[in-house]
C-alpha cells in the first residue's frame, strides 16, 4: 500500500473525516489529563471510555460496510468476529491478574478455580504474552472467516441464505460460549481486569491512551478500506455487488474476491473487539447475540451504505441515541425505536444520511454548473472548439 495509493483514494469528505477523528484522538485525551476536574472543557474519564466504545463500534461498522456496501455480502454474524477478538484480548487480561484474583492462583483465573479446573486448558497457553494475544486477535476471527467463507462462497451461497447462515454461526458460538465447561467463563464471561502492558486498566492515563489508540485504529482501518475500494480490486468488488453472474462470466474468480474481503473485514472486527474489552471492562457471551450483529447493520444503513464515512457516523449517532434513550423512561422501548428508525431510513433515506447528502450535493453542483453554462451562453461566451 503506497503513499500515492492512499493519497489518491482520499476525497474531501474522507479528508475531513480523518481530520476530525485525529483531532478527537488528540484533544479529548489531553483535555481529560491536563485540564482540572470540573473545568468546562475538561472531558470526564467516564466519557472518554464511553466515546472509546463508540469508536470501536465505528471500526466494526467500517468492516461491515466494506463487505455489504461494496461487495453486496450482507453478514448478520459480524458480531461473532467482534466478540472473538474481544475474548482474545480478555484472555490476555485475565492472565495478567495472577495472584491478585479472589483465589490467589498465579496460573488459573478465578472462574477456573471455582469450577475445579486442575490445570490451564491448552488453548489458554501463550495468552500471558501481549504479542501472542494481539496476533490471535487477527488470526482467530480471520481464520474462522476464511473457513466459513471458503465453504459458503465456493458453494455459491448468496443473498438471504448467506445472511441466515452467518446468523446461525454466531448463534452457535453464543450457545458454545455459554457453557461453563467450554473454558471461557460461561455466562459471566471474563471480567475483573487489572493491568494491560503493566498499566492499570482503570487509570485515567490508560483510558486516555486506549481512546487515542482506538482513534488511530479507526484511521488505519478507514485508510485500508479506502485503498481497497479505490483500487482495481474495489472496482471488481462493486461489479460483484451489482452483477455477480456477469462478473463471473467475464472470467473473474468471484469466490476469491469475496473470500479476501470477507477475511479482511473479519480481522477489522476482531481489532474493534480487542480495543472494546479493556475500555468496557468485560466480555461475555451476550456479545455473540444475533441482535448485536443486526444492530450493527442498522448503523451502516442509517449512516449510508457504501460510503465508509457514513458507516462510522451511523455507528456513533445510533449508539449515542441508545445511550441517551436507554437511561430514561424510554429504556423499555428502545428496540421498538431502533426498528422504527431502520424502517424510516429504508423508506425515506434509502441511501442513509451521508449517501443522501452526497446525492443532494452532486445534484446541486450539477444545477449550479448548468446555470453557469446557461448564463455564459446568454452573454455570448462559448467554449473554444477544437481545431479541425
Order of alpha helices (4+ residues) and beta strands (2+ residues): alpha-alpha-alpha-alpha-alpha-alpha-alpha-beta-beta-beta-alpha-alpha-alpha-alpha-beta-alpha-alpha-alpha-alpha
